[in-house]
Amino acid sequence: MRYRKLDAAGDYTLGSGQDWLVNSPEAVAQAVRTRLALNLGEWFVDTTDGMPWDTEVLGKRTALTRDAVIKDRILGTPGVTAITEYSSNFDGNTRRFSVTATITTAYGTAQVDTTL
């Protein structure tokens, strides 16, 4: 597994010589974060890929199923073998949704903390 590193702003790192995450728990964790951030229909190559944020995660009638949808997306990430810890939180004041998970990968354990 090989992923180009992202900086704190979520942009690709280029030209620093250490631009790749290769066969590591961090590579899988980054893949999870980017898969969670991809909105359904956003990627022109495959409009069926992405998180169904508007229809299955956020909203009044999704509270019972949202975590199952997110966990399914995490488990569908290449390299993820299990979720050992998981929590999510919606802050109505800031209108931010955060996900925290500890995942077991083919390369070791990784922590995923992302706010969407």
N, C-alpha and C positions, 0 to 999 in steps of 0.2 A: 504494500500500500504506500502510495507516494502522494503527498499533498503539499502544495505551495503554502508556506506560512502566511498568516494574516497578521497585520499589525493591530494595535489597540483600536484603531478606527474601523477595522474590518476590511482594509485594503490589502492587496497582495504586497509582499515584501519582494523587492527586486534589486539586484545588484550588490547585495551584501555578502555574497558567497555562501551564506548559510540559509538559503531560501526555501529549503524543503524539510518536511517532516516525513521520515521514511520508516515504515514498519515499527511504529511505536504507539503506545497508548495515546499520546498527544495527537497523532495523526487521526486516529479514530475519533477522539473527542472533538477535534475540529470538524470532521465530517458530520458528526451528530449536530453540532451547532449550526453549520451551514444548511443542513437538511431541515432543521426546525425553522430557520429563517426564510426558507423558500416558500413563498405563497403559491397556493394551487393555481396553475395556469400561467404563472409568471415566466417560466422558462420556455422560450419560443421553440426549442428543439423537441420538447415533450410537455405539452400543456396539460397532460394528465398527472404529472408529477407535482409534488408540493404538499404543504400543510393546508388543510381546509379550515383555516382560522375563522373565516366569516360564518361558515355553516355548521361546523362540528366542534369548535373549541370555545369561541367567545360568544357570549349571549346568555340570556336568561334560562333557556331550556337545555343548555349543554353542560351544566355543572356535574351531572352524573356520569357523563361519557367522555369529557374532555381529557382526563388523565389516561384513559384507555387508548384514545387516539394518539396522544403524544408518545406513550410507551410503545405503541405499535410502530410508530415512525422511528423511534430510537432503535428498537430491536431489528428493524429492517435495514439498518445501516451496515454496510460491509465491515466486518471485523468485530462487531458487537456480538458477544455470546450471552450476556445476561445483564439485567439491571439489579444491583444489590440494594440500592437505596434510591428513593425518589420522593420529591416533593414539588409542589407548584403553588404559586400564589398570584392572585390578581389584586393589584392596588388600585382601587377606584379613584383615589385622589390624583395619582399620576397617570392613570390609565395605562399601566405597564403590567405585563404578565411575565413572571419569572419561573424558570424551571431549574431545579438542581437535581442532579442524579450522579450516583456512583455507578460506573459501568465496568463490567469485566469484558476485556477485549482479547483478541488472539495474541496480544503482545503484553498483557498485564492489565492493571487496574487504572482507571482514569476518572477524573472528576469533570462533570459538565455543569457549568453555571452560566446561564444565559438569560438575558432580559430582552423581551420582544415587544 
